[in-house]
Amino acid sequence: MPRFNYKAADSSGNSRTGSLDAEDRRSAARQLAAQGLRVLSLSTNEPGGASAPSTSSKKTDNAEASSVFSDAAPGAIPKKLKQRRLFGPHRTGWDFIDSFYQLHSSGLPMGDAVKLLGQRVSDPSLRYLCQSLWRDMSEGATMAGAMSRFPVVFDPASIYLIEAGESTGNLIPVLRKVLDSYNLREELRTKVLSSIGYPIGVCSMAAAVLALFVFYLIPRLEQMMKSLKGEFSLPVKMMMWLSDFLIKGGPFIIVALLIILWAIVQWRKSENGRMTTDNWLLHLPLIGAVVRHTETVRMADLLATLMGSGINSTDALRLSERPVENRILRGRLSAGRQMINDGAAFASAFKRHSILPINDLGILAVGENTGSLSDTFQTIANRHVKALDKAIQRLLRIVTATALGTTVTLVFICMISIVMTVLSVSQNVLKH
């Protein structure tokens, strides 16, 4: 009989490790559940112990899975779960977390909630997602571990938040924060798309007019002027030069840009490239402010949730590091955590490592002195939510104004070129 090593959390959220004998992973998970423990990890060093259960238990497990998900198609991942959504959370992931939160917050255990969702939902993609999550969880995986198999559906920040809630036994408030984060991102997505819709339409029309002029009218006007032995004006010559440049060099420019973009993406996959590009993002005009406010909201919101649930400051800071995606800011937070563990105050550590702006440090110092750090971090998170909205609107206004200004300038040059060419042709006709 295989021997399984486990790491589990008890009802108070404390971590426990040990080992036990069981026929397979499911039996081991059930033994731990009978002891009131929630499985965090379950593994065995014996060959076949974790992946090759006995024939009878395997048939029982397959029969149970089939009875719960009789119409599911194992292995056939729906196309919807492979498609990323533009500027917002995946809709299927949002629907799952919202429905799961409603069931789990009403007192239903995690596994039962996922199983019940798989029986009731009608959407094939959501049903497949529930099927996969339930199977992994029934074999001893954590919910966060099961969700990590769907990186398109669940973003890393949400997975880390749920992992923190599971490890501390405070999953329900963390799920509420994940839903709030999804709602915020959906609102921002709606604002962004509505704000850029008009300039995109105008720029598309301008691009169509410019393409018509450069690739169709200019060559014919050039032939006409050569036959009449006339000369083009300076604006027309500029447009002719642009036409030749785009026709001859345009494909090479596009290929070069694609190669550069591919190289940056590949470089970013390395640790050095990720650190360098994250540092660039923080110092980019307008974009840097959006990145800083986004990460601050994520960090402060989670700290408020964890501390409000009774988690000590050391564990709360450690758990709040992983959802921070920017490596530079994550490194600052880690250094600040080490300083706090050594006895420094939150305000001093955050100031020393530039984790929060100066306006928030005063609020943090007052909250630390009054013993209300949870409420203080929630206040800081709310402040940066408003600042994030303003930063995004400022970025959109500048991008919109730049796009419209460029469009109007190009259209004006095209119109002047056409008028001057017509006048030049008229003069040459009169001369001849």
Stockholm file with secondary structure:
# STOCKHOLM 1.0

chainA/1-432         MPRFNYKAADSSGNSRTGSLDAEDRRSAARQLAAQGLRVLSLSTNEPGGASAPSTSSKKTDNAEASSVFSDAAPGAIPKKLKQRRLFGPHRTGWDFIDSFYQLHSSGLPMGDAVKLLGQRVSDPSLRYLCQSLWRDMSEGATMAGAMSRFPVVFDPASIYLIEAGESTGNLIPVLRKVLDSYNLREELRTKVLSSIGYPIGVCSMAAAVLALFVFYLIPRLEQMMKSLKGEFSLPVKMMMWLSDFLIKGGPFIIVALLIILWAIVQWRKSENGRMTTDNWLLHLPLIGAVVRHTETVRMADLLATLMGSGINSTDALRLSERPVENRILRGRLSAGRQMINDGAAFASAFKRHSILPINDLGILAVGENTGSLSDTFQTIANRHVKALDKAIQRLLRIVTATALGTTVTLVFICMISIVMTVLSVSQNVLKH
#=GR chainA/1-432 SS CCEEEEEEECTTSCEEEEEEECSSHHHHHHHHHHTTCEEEEEECCSTTTTTCCCHHHHHHHHHHHHHHSTTCCTTCCCGGGGCCCTTSCCHHHHHHHHHHHHHHHTTCCHHHHHHHHHHHCCCHHHHHHHHHHHHHHHTTCCHHHHHTTCTTTSCHHHHHHHHHHHHHTCHHHHHHHHHHHHHHHHHHHHHHHHHHHHHHHHHHHHHHHHHHIIIIIHHHHHHHHHHTTCCCCHHHHHHHHHHHHHHHHHHHHHHHHHHHHHHHHHHHTSHHHHHHHHHHHHHSTTHHHHHHHHHHHHHHHHHHHHHHTTCCHHHHHHHHHTTCCCHHHHHHHHHHHHHHHTTCCHHHHHHHTTCSCHHHHHHHHHHHHHTCHHHHHHHHHHHHHHHHHHHHHHHHHHHHHHHHHHHHHHHHHHHHHHHHHHHHHHHHHHHC
#=GC SS_cons         CCEEEEEEECTTSCEEEEEEECSSHHHHHHHHHHTTCEEEEEECCSTTTTTCCCHHHHHHHHHHHHHHSTTCCTTCCCGGGGCCCTTSCCHHHHHHHHHHHHHHHTTCCHHHHHHHHHHHCCCHHHHHHHHHHHHHHHTTCCHHHHHTTCTTTSCHHHHHHHHHHHHHTCHHHHHHHHHHHHHHHHHHHHHHHHHHHHHHHHHHHHHHHHHHIIIIIHHHHHHHHHHTTCCCCHHHHHHHHHHHHHHHHHHHHHHHHHHHHHHHHHHHTSHHHHHHHHHHHHHSTTHHHHHHHHHHHHHHHHHHHHHHTTCCHHHHHHHHHTTCCCHHHHHHHHHHHHHHHTTCCHHHHHHHTTCSCHHHHHHHHHHHHHTCHHHHHHHHHHHHHHHHHHHHHHHHHHHHHHHHHHHHHHHHHHHHHHHHHHHHHHHHHHHC
//
